[in-house]
Amino acid sequence: MALKRIPSDGEIDALVARFRALWSPGDVIRPWLRQHAEMLLELAQSGWSWAAIARAMTQAGITYRTGKPWTADWLQSDAYRARLPLKGYRRKDQARQALGQETGAAPSPPVQAQDTWPDHPAPVEEPEFQPAIFIDWDAKRSAVPATPAPAPAAPVIQPRASACDDVIERLLGKKPSQ
């Protein structure tokens, strides 16, 4: 990876002023990062290092409640996570589009694919699960013609009840064998 130039104090101060204009006290970091992720990425791609951006954000007061100063790795990681789609939004949008196609209504605009960070692959857009398919067994049974039961091949021969008793008595030793 190419080394980034070190910005001057004047450039850092200008970036701090730009961040202060975008940040208001009480804002939540993750949504703010999500909203301004493109700007941060453009800064990083235009020659700013993540360390310099982190320093400017810390000086502007854009930190978590703990006040811990940003590091380059931490800011890059949080900015990447903020750009990921929120849980459930993609599925809800796909369901709305499918519903719009079934009813004939105009579908909502598709979710735009987000740019990927250089080191991370794009997320795979596959459904997490398949919905269950319910089978109407009563309708299925009525549609299948009834087949006649097969005829027995040979009659079943039942031994006399007294013959069974004789065998049991012999096994128990109560009756001598003949």
C-alpha positions in Angstrom: 0.0 0.0 0.0 1.3 3.4 -0.9 2.2 5.7 1.9 -0.1 8.7 2.4 1.3 12.2 2.7 1.2 13.9 6.1 -1.3 16.8 6.0 -0.3 20.1 7.4 -1.8 21.6 10.6 -3.8 24.0 8.4 -5.3 21.1 6.4 -6.2 19.3 9.6 -7.8 22.4 11.0 -9.8 22.9 7.8 -11.0 19.2 8.1 -11.9 19.8 11.8 -14.0 22.8 10.8 -15.7 20.7 8.1 -16.4 17.9 10.6 -17.7 20.3 13.2 -20.2 21.7 10.7 -21.5 18.2 10.1 -21.6 17.0 13.7 -24.1 18.2 16.4 -23.8 17.3 20.0 -25.9 14.3 20.8 -25.5 12.6 17.4 -24.9 8.9 17.5 -21.6 7.8 16.0 -22.7 4.7 13.9 -25.5 6.5 12.0 -23.3 9.6 11.6 -20.6 7.3 10.1 -23.2 5.6 7.9 -24.4 9.0 6.6 -20.9 10.4 5.9 -19.2 7.1 4.9 -18.8 8.2 1.3 -17.1 11.4 2.4 -14.7 9.6 4.6 -13.9 7.1 1.9 -13.3 9.9 -0.6 -10.9 11.5 1.8 -9.0 8.3 2.3 -8.8 7.7 -1.5 -7.7 11.3 -2.2 -4.5 11.1 -0.1 -5.7 11.5 3.5 -4.5 8.7 5.8 -7.0 7.1 8.2 -4.8 8.3 11.0 -5.1 12.0 9.9 -8.9 11.6 9.5 -9.1 10.0 12.9 -7.1 12.9 14.4 -9.4 15.5 12.8 -12.5 13.7 14.0 -11.2 13.5 17.6 -10.3 17.2 17.5 -13.8 18.0 16.2 -15.3 16.2 19.2 -16.7 13.3 17.1 -16.1 10.4 19.5 -18.1 7.8 21.4 -19.3 8.9 24.9 -16.1 7.6 26.5 -14.2 10.3 24.7 -11.5 7.9 23.6 -9.6 9.3 20.7 -9.9 7.6 17.3 -7.1 5.4 15.9 -6.6 4.7 12.2 -7.6 1.0 12.5 -10.6 1.7 14.7 -12.0 4.4 12.5 -11.4 2.3 9.3 -13.1 -0.7 10.9 -16.1 1.3 12.3 -16.5 3.2 9.0 -16.6 -0.1 7.1 -19.1 -1.7 9.5 -21.3 1.4 9.3 -21.5 1.0 5.5 -22.8 -2.6 5.7 -26.6 -2.8 5.2 -28.6 -2.9 8.4 -30.1 -6.2 9.4 -33.4 -7.0 7.8 -33.6 -3.9 5.5 -32.5 -5.9 2.4 -35.1 -8.6 3.1 -37.9 -6.1 3.8 -37.1 -4.3 0.5 -37.0 -7.6 -1.4 -40.4 -8.5 0.1 -41.8 -5.2 -0.9 -40.5 -5.6 -4.5 -42.0 -9.1 -4.7 -45.3 -7.9 -3.3 -45.4 -5.0 -5.8 -44.7 -7.5 -8.7 -47.5 -9.9 -7.5 -50.1 -7.1 -7.1 -49.1 -5.3 -10.3 -48.1 -2.2 -8.4 -45.1 -0.2 -9.3 -42.1 -1.8 -7.5 -40.0 0.3 -5.2 -36.6 1.4 -6.5 -34.0 -1.3 -6.1 -31.4 -1.2 -3.3 -28.3 0.4 -4.7 -25.2 -1.7 -4.5 -22.7 0.0 -2.2 -19.1 0.4 -3.2 -16.8 -2.1 -1.5 -13.8 -1.2 0.5 -10.6 -2.3 -1.3 -9.7 -5.0 1.2 -13.2 -6.4 1.7 -15.3 -8.4 -0.8 -18.9 -7.4 -1.5 -21.5 -9.2 0.5 -23.2 -12.1 -1.3 -26.9 -11.3 -1.9 -28.5 -14.7 -1.1 -31.6 -15.2 0.9 -30.9 -16.4 4.4 -33.7 -19.0 4.3 -36.3 -20.4 2.1 -40.0 -20.1 3.1 -41.8 -23.3 3.9 -44.1 -24.7 1.3 -47.3 -26.2 2.7 -48.9 -29.1 0.9 -52.6 -29.7 0.9 -52.6 -33.5 1.6 -56.4 -33.8 1.4 -56.4 -32.4 -2.2 -53.4 -34.6 -3.1 -55.1 -37.7 -1.8 -58.3 -37.0 -3.7 -56.4 -36.4 -6.9 -54.7 -39.8 -6.7 -56.9 -42.7 -8.0 -57.5 -45.4 -5.4 -55.7 -48.6 -6.1 -57.3 -51.9 -5.2 -55.7 -53.8 -2.3 -53.6 -56.8 -3.5 -55.1 -60.2 -3.1 -53.4 -62.4 -0.5 -50.9 -64.8 -2.1 -51.7 -67.8 0.1 -53.9 -68.4 3.1 -52.3 -68.0 6.5 -52.4 -71.3 8.5 -53.1 -70.8 12.2 -52.0 -73.6 14.5 -54.5 -75.0 17.0 -54.5 -73.3 20.3 -53.9 -76.5 22.0 -50.8 -77.2 20.0 -49.3 -73.8 21.2 -50.1 -74.8 24.8 -48.4 -78.1 24.4 -45.2 -76.4 23.1 -45.2 -74.0 26.0 -45.7 -76.8 28.6 -42.8 -78.8 27.0 -40.5 -75.7 27.2 -41.4 -75.2 30.8 -40.8 -78.9 31.6 -44.3 -79.6 32.7 -45.1 -82.1 29.9 -42.7 -84.8 28.6 -42.0 -84.8 24.8 -43.6 -87.5 22.8 
